Amino acid sequence: MEQLRKRWNEIQGTFVDDPRSAVQQADALVSDVIEKITRKVSKQHGLLESQGKQGSDVSTEDLRKALQSYRTFFNRLVV
């Protein structure tokens, strides 16, 4: 996270001398961050999905825990 903020500050610092390049670099940085977030979210969703599909012999307690995990994940997504 700190490395991303450092990179952002560097980009912002170049705006005065080369505004077009700064905006292009900002776009690239934001695209990279979105890609990383998407991969992490997809991975987490896959893990949750696999927990919820454990077959017909899953206990109610396991399902309750799975639903709690989904709730936590959902709340992280919408905040």
N, C-alpha and C positions, 0 to 999 in steps of 0.2 A: 504494500500500500504506500509506504513511504517513497519507494522508487517511482511509483506512478505520479505521486504529488511532485516529486523533484522534477520529473520530466515535464509535467504541466507547467511548473514555474519557469523552466528553461524556455519552453515554447512561448509562454506569455511574455518573457523578457525579450524575445526577438521581434515582437510585434512592431515596435517603433521603426526599426530598420527595414523590416520586410513583412508587412502585414499579410500579404497574400500567402507567403510561405508559412507564416505562423498559423493561419487558418487551415491550411492544408495539413500541417503537422498535427493540429488539434483534432481535425477530422480523423486522421489515421490513428491517433492515440485513442480516441473515443471508440472507434471501430474495433481496435484491439481489445479494449476493456470489455466491450459488449460480447465479443467472441469468447473471451475467457469466462465471463459470467454465464453465458449460454452453455458452454461445456460443463461447468460446475453444476449448474441447475439440472441439466439433462442427466448427469451422472447421479446426482442425489435422487432425482425422480426415479431413475432406473432401480436404485437400491430400495427405495420405498415400494415400488411396484413389485419387485421380487419378494419382498416381505409379505405383501398382501396376497400373493398367489401361491400359498404354500399347500394347496390342496384342500380337500374336504375335511380333513381331520384336524383343522386348526381350531384351537380353543377360543372361546369368547375373550379370554384374557389376552391372547396373542392379537386378536382383532382389535381389542381396545387399545393396546400399545401401538399397533399400526395406525389406527385413527389418530392417536395423539401425535405420532410422528408426522402424519400428513398435516395436522393442524399447525404444528410448529413450523413446518416447511411453508405452508400457505401464508402464515403470518409474516414470515421473512420475505416472501415474494411481494406482498402487497404493502409493505411499510415503505 
